[in-house]
Amino acid sequence: MNVDGKHYRTIWLKEDDNKVVQIIDQRPLPYEFVIEDLRTVDDVAVAIKDMHVRGAGLIGATAGYGMYIAALEAPKEGFDDFLNKAGEKLKATRPTAVNLAWAVKRQLDAVSKGSSVDEKREIAFKVAKDIANEDAEYCRRIGEHGMKIIEEISKRNNGEVVNILTHCNAGWLAFVDFGSATSPIYAAFDKGIKVHVYVDETRPRNQGARLTAWELLNQGVPHTVIPDNVGGHLMQHGMVDMVIVGTDRTTYTGDVANKIGTYLKALAAKDNDIPFYVALPSSTFDWTKEDGVKDIPIEERGAEEVKYIQGLCEGEIKKVLLTPEKSPATNYAFDVTPARLVTGLITERGICKADKDSILELYPEHK
């Protein structure tokens, strides 16, 4: 996507050294644009855990490249054991996004078919690129399918602006390119449909205010940043036409785990008869979980993310304490929106209802 007029993906191999993986370090955005080199499995694990990269699709792609780096690092004696341990290390970095374990398993399954260490390294290289390319392509298709919903609303509005509320960052920064929730917005904008996006700030890490707003600004998409608790008011007053969010894990029954605060937006949308859509590639489905509220693990992050806020002050990126210094804080990173509150799921294969039968009809290989 667009950064100061230049196309970027969120992760790629260094042009003159394909043993080095490069990422956009998202921590200093939108104030600084930093490209970081990942050379070891430990580098990759830190990048995922400390959110240099974040978002379901990008976490999966980063894990795929991490396993490729592990294959390069692994000694010829004990190669498979080293690779398995590297996979466990990567999977332990963040518990909620299912794409992480999915990418590690995909690499291990593929590499196990190699007959020599050199062949296994070649396989890991190919699979890492395949995971990234598929993520970008699937997100592009999500845009094509989701754009039709926006187009229908635009027609009902007689061509007037379609106001869309989104939460957190499910944009190209959260994937390899295009994004999930933003992809239909970009596709509609590129087609000339008038759109405007209400961007939830998304406390405590402010991924909406920092990342989604920065993306939309670079793409030229009209948008307004709002505090997290404004969405319900906007819906009550007819200022939102639809909600589109992403997801870090969705059960095969349609329950959706996404950034904390999503559930409250879904409740407000339901109460005001506003369509609530979730955009996701198939790699984000969990085909083993039935009850999202009970079964999806919810990451708890450090209290300092709640107690401090980061921003630009007098030309420097600084942290500022918000709370009494000795007050404790709790930091649940995700919540689960039950399927009954979801209007539909926008996937690379099309749009379906958020229920078991509809999802499995779209993905019959998982029946």
Secondary structure, DSSP 8 states (H G I E B T S, - for coil): -EETTEE--SEEEETTEEEEEEEEE-TTTTT--EEEEE-SHHHHHHHHHTTSS-SHHHHHHHHHHHHHHHHHHS-STTHHHHHHHHHHHHHTS-SS-HHHHHHHHHHHHHHTT-SSHHHHHHHHHHHHHHHHHHHHHHHHHHHHHHHHHHHHHHHHTTT--EEEEE-S--SGGGSSSS-SSHHHHHHHHHTT--EEEEEE--TTTTHIIIIIHHHHHHHT--EEEE-GGGHHHHHHTT--SEEEE--SEEETT--EEEETTHHHHHHHHHHTT--EEEE--GGGEETT-S-HHHHS---B--THHHHEEEEEETTEEEEEE-S-TT-----B-EEEE-GGG--EEEETTEEE-SSHHHHHHHSGGG-
